[in-house]
Amino acid sequence: MTKNSSIKCDVSSCKYNLANEHYCSLETIKVGTHEANPTVPECTDCMSFVCKGGSQ
């Protein structure tokens, strides 16, 4: 996996996370929300997340 220096990530349980460098290895990510009207960062989600231990 190659570091994408444009996408920082601290989610160590994601299979695309380069834990030692705190970056994502994907070329692009999709950001979504789980709220009808998001107003704070906590309302957003990385829709590209895949758990290291298996599927989503």
FIMAR-72641 format. One record per atom (N, C-alpha, C): chain; x negated, y, z; atom name. Coordinates in Angstrom, 1 decimal. Example, Ala and Ser with C-alpha at 12.3 -4.5 7.8 and 13.67 -1.06 7.14 Angstrom:
# residues 2
+-------+--------+--------+--------+------+
| chain |      X |      Y |      Z | atom |
+-------+--------+--------+--------+------+
|     A |  -13.2 |   -5.7 |    7.8 |    N |
|     A |  -12.3 |   -4.5 |    7.8 |   CA |
|     A |  -13.2 |   -3.3 |    7.8 |    C |
|     A |  -12.8 |   -2.2 |    7.1 |    N |
|     A |  -13.7 |   -1.1 |    7.1 |   CA |
|     A |  -12.9 |    0.0 |    7.9 |    C |
+-------+--------+--------+--------+------+
This chain:
# residues 56
+-------+--------+--------+--------+------+
| chain |      X |      Y |      Z | atom |
+-------+--------+--------+--------+------+
|     A |   -0.8 |   -1.2 |    0.0 |    N |
|     A |    0.0 |    0.0 |    0.0 |   CA |
|     A |   -0.9 |    1.2 |    0.0 |    C |
|     A |   -0.5 |    2.2 |   -0.8 |    N |
|     A |   -1.2 |    3.5 |   -0.9 |   CA |
|     A |   -0.5 |    4.6 |   -0.2 |    C |
|     A |   -1.2 |    5.4 |    0.5 |    N |
|     A |   -0.6 |    6.5 |    1.2 |   CA |
|     A |   -0.1 |    7.6 |    0.3 |    C |
|     A |    1.2 |    8.0 |    0.5 |    N |
|     A |    1.7 |    9.2 |   -0.2 |   CA |
|     A |    1.6 |   10.4 |    0.7 |    C |
|     A |    0.6 |   11.2 |    0.4 |    N |
|     A |    0.3 |   12.3 |    1.4 |   CA |
|     A |    1.4 |   13.4 |    1.4 |    C |
|     A |    2.4 |   13.2 |    0.6 |    N |
|     A |    3.6 |   14.2 |    0.6 |   CA |
|     A |    4.7 |   13.7 |    1.6 |    C |
|     A |    4.6 |   12.5 |    2.0 |    N |
|     A |    5.7 |   11.9 |    2.9 |   CA |
|     A |    5.1 |   11.5 |    4.2 |    C |
|     A |    5.2 |   12.3 |    5.3 |    N |
|     A |    4.8 |   11.8 |    6.6 |   CA |
|     A |    5.8 |   11.0 |    7.2 |    C |
|     A |    5.4 |   10.0 |    8.0 |    N |
|     A |    6.4 |    9.1 |    8.7 |   CA |
|     A |    5.8 |    8.5 |   10.0 |    C |
|     A |    6.6 |    8.6 |   11.0 |    N |
|     A |    6.2 |    8.0 |   12.3 |   CA |
|     A |    7.0 |    6.8 |   12.7 |    C |
|     A |    7.8 |    6.2 |   11.8 |    N |
|     A |    8.6 |    5.1 |   12.1 |   CA |
|     A |    7.8 |    3.8 |   11.8 |    C |
|     A |    7.2 |    3.4 |   12.9 |    N |
|     A |    6.2 |    2.2 |   12.7 |   CA |
|     A |    6.9 |    0.9 |   12.4 |    C |
|     A |    8.2 |    0.8 |   12.6 |    N |
|     A |    9.0 |   -0.4 |   12.3 |   CA |
|     A |    9.4 |   -0.5 |   10.9 |    C |
|     A |    9.1 |    0.5 |   10.1 |    N |
|     A |    9.4 |    0.5 |    8.6 |   CA |
|     A |    8.3 |   -0.2 |    7.9 |    C |
|     A |    8.7 |   -1.0 |    6.9 |    N |
|     A |    7.7 |   -1.8 |    6.2 |   CA |
|     A |    6.9 |   -0.9 |    5.3 |    C |
|     A |    7.3 |    0.3 |    5.0 |    N |
|     A |    6.6 |    1.3 |    4.1 |   CA |
|     A |    5.7 |    2.2 |    4.9 |    C |
|     A |    5.7 |    2.2 |    6.2 |    N |
|     A |    4.9 |    3.1 |    7.0 |   CA |
|     A |    3.5 |    2.6 |    7.1 |    C |
|     A |    2.6 |    3.5 |    6.9 |    N |
|     A |    1.2 |    3.2 |    7.1 |   CA |
|     A |    0.8 |    3.7 |    8.5 |    C |
|     A |    1.1 |    2.9 |    9.5 |    N |
|     A |    1.0 |    3.2 |   10.9 |   CA |
|     A |   -0.3 |    3.9 |   11.3 |    C |
|     A |   -1.4 |    3.5 |   10.8 |    N |
|     A |   -2.6 |    4.1 |   11.3 |   CA |
|     A |   -2.8 |    5.6 |   10.8 |    C |
|     A |   -2.0 |    5.9 |    9.7 |    N |
|     A |   -2.2 |    7.2 |    9.1 |   CA |
|     A |   -0.9 |    8.1 |    9.2 |    C |
|     A |    0.2 |    7.5 |    9.7 |    N |
|     A |    1.5 |    8.2 |    9.8 |   CA |
|     A |    2.0 |    8.7 |    8.5 |    C |
|     A |    1.9 |    8.0 |    7.5 |    N |
|     A |    2.4 |    8.3 |    6.2 |   CA |
|     A |    3.2 |    7.2 |    5.6 |    C |
|     A |    4.0 |    7.5 |    4.6 |    N |
|     A |    4.8 |    6.5 |    3.9 |   CA |
|     A |    4.1 |    6.1 |    2.6 |    C |
|     A |    4.3 |    4.8 |    2.2 |    N |
|     A |    3.7 |    4.3 |    1.0 |   CA |
|     A |    4.6 |    4.4 |   -0.2 |    C |
|     A |    5.8 |    4.8 |   -0.1 |    N |
|     A |    6.7 |    4.9 |   -1.2 |   CA |
|     A |    6.4 |    6.1 |   -2.0 |    C |
|     A |    6.7 |    6.1 |   -3.3 |    N |
|     A |    6.5 |    7.2 |   -4.2 |   CA |
|     A |    7.5 |    8.3 |   -3.9 |    C |
|     A |    8.8 |    7.9 |   -3.6 |    N |
|     A |    9.8 |    8.8 |   -3.2 |   CA |
|     A |   10.7 |    8.2 |   -2.2 |    C |
|     A |   11.4 |    9.0 |   -1.4 |    N |
|     A |   12.4 |    8.4 |   -0.5 |   CA |
|     A |   13.8 |    9.1 |   -0.7 |    C |
|     A |   14.8 |    8.5 |   -0.2 |    N |
|     A |   16.1 |    9.0 |   -0.3 |   CA |
|     A |   16.5 |    9.4 |    1.2 |    C |
|     A |   17.0 |   10.6 |    1.4 |    N |
|     A |   17.4 |   11.1 |    2.7 |   CA |
|     A |   19.0 |   11.2 |    2.6 |    C |
|     A |   19.6 |   10.7 |    3.6 |    N |
|     A |   21.1 |   10.8 |    3.7 |   CA |
|     A |   21.5 |   11.2 |    5.1 |    C |
|     A |   22.8 |   11.1 |    5.3 |    N |
|     A |   23.4 |   11.4 |    6.6 |   CA |
|     A |   24.4 |   10.4 |    7.0 |    C |
|     A |   24.6 |   10.3 |    8.3 |    N |
|     A |   25.7 |    9.5 |    8.9 |   CA |
|     A |   26.8 |   10.4 |    9.5 |    C |
|     A |   26.8 |   11.6 |    9.2 |    N |
|     A |   27.7 |   12.6 |    9.7 |   CA |
|     A |   28.5 |   13.2 |    8.6 |    C |
|     A |   29.8 |   13.6 |    8.9 |    N |
|     A |   30.6 |   14.3 |    7.9 |   CA |
|     A |   30.1 |   15.7 |    7.6 |    C |
|     A |   29.5 |   16.3 |    8.7 |    N |
|     A |   29.1 |   17.7 |    8.5 |   CA |
|     A |   27.8 |   17.8 |    9.3 |    C |
|     A |   26.6 |   17.4 |    8.8 |    N |
|     A |   25.4 |   17.5 |    9.5 |   CA |
|     A |   24.9 |   18.9 |    9.8 |    C |
|     A |   24.5 |   19.1 |   11.1 |    N |
|     A |   24.1 |   20.4 |   11.5 |   CA |
|     A |   22.7 |   20.5 |   12.2 |    C |
|     A |   22.2 |   19.3 |   12.5 |    N |
|     A |   20.9 |   19.2 |   13.1 |   CA |
|     A |   20.1 |   18.1 |   12.5 |    C |
|     A |   18.7 |   18.1 |   12.6 |    N |
|     A |   17.9 |   17.0 |   12.0 |   CA |
|     A |   18.3 |   15.6 |   12.4 |    C |
|     A |   18.8 |   15.4 |   13.6 |    N |
|     A |   19.2 |   14.1 |   14.1 |   CA |
|     A |   20.4 |   13.5 |   13.4 |    C |
|     A |   21.0 |   14.3 |   12.6 |    N |
|     A |   22.2 |   13.8 |   11.8 |   CA |
|     A |   21.7 |   13.2 |   10.4 |    C |
|     A |   20.4 |   13.3 |   10.1 |    N |
|     A |   19.9 |   12.8 |    8.8 |   CA |
|     A |   19.2 |   11.5 |    9.0 |    C |
|     A |   19.1 |   10.7 |    7.9 |    N |
|     A |   18.5 |    9.4 |    8.0 |   CA |
|     A |   17.7 |    9.2 |    6.7 |    C |
|     A |   16.6 |    8.4 |    6.9 |    N |
|     A |   15.9 |    7.9 |    5.7 |   CA |
|     A |   16.6 |    6.7 |    5.2 |    C |
|     A |   17.2 |    6.8 |    4.0 |    N |
|     A |   17.9 |    5.7 |    3.4 |   CA |
|     A |   17.0 |    4.7 |    2.7 |    C |
|     A |   15.7 |    5.0 |    2.7 |    N |
|     A |   14.7 |    4.1 |    2.1 |   CA |
|     A |   14.1 |    3.2 |    3.1 |    C |
|     A |   14.5 |    3.3 |    4.4 |    N |
|     A |   14.0 |    2.5 |    5.5 |   CA |
|     A |   14.3 |    1.0 |    5.2 |    C |
|     A |   13.3 |    0.2 |    5.4 |    N |
|     A |   13.4 |   -1.3 |    5.5 |   CA |
|     A |   12.6 |   -1.8 |    6.7 |    C |
|     A |   13.2 |   -2.5 |    7.5 |    N |
|     A |   12.6 |   -3.0 |    8.7 |   CA |
|     A |   11.4 |   -4.0 |    8.3 |    C |
|     A |   10.3 |   -3.9 |    9.0 |    N |
|     A |    9.1 |   -4.7 |    8.7 |   CA |
|     A |    9.5 |   -6.2 |    8.9 |    C |
|     A |   10.3 |   -6.5 |    9.9 |    N |
|     A |   10.6 |   -7.9 |   10.2 |   CA |
|     A |   11.6 |   -8.5 |    9.3 |    C |
|     A |   12.2 |   -7.8 |    8.3 |    N |
|     A |   13.1 |   -8.4 |    7.4 |   CA |
|     A |   13.9 |   -7.4 |    6.6 |    C |
|     A |   15.2 |   -7.6 |    6.4 |    N |
|     A |   16.0 |   -6.7 |    5.6 |   CA |
|     A |   16.6 |   -5.7 |    6.6 |    C |
|     A |   17.3 |   -4.7 |    6.0 |    N |
|     A |   17.9 |   -3.6 |    6.7 |   CA |
|     A |   19.0 |   -4.1 |    7.6 |    C |
+-------+--------+--------+--------+------+
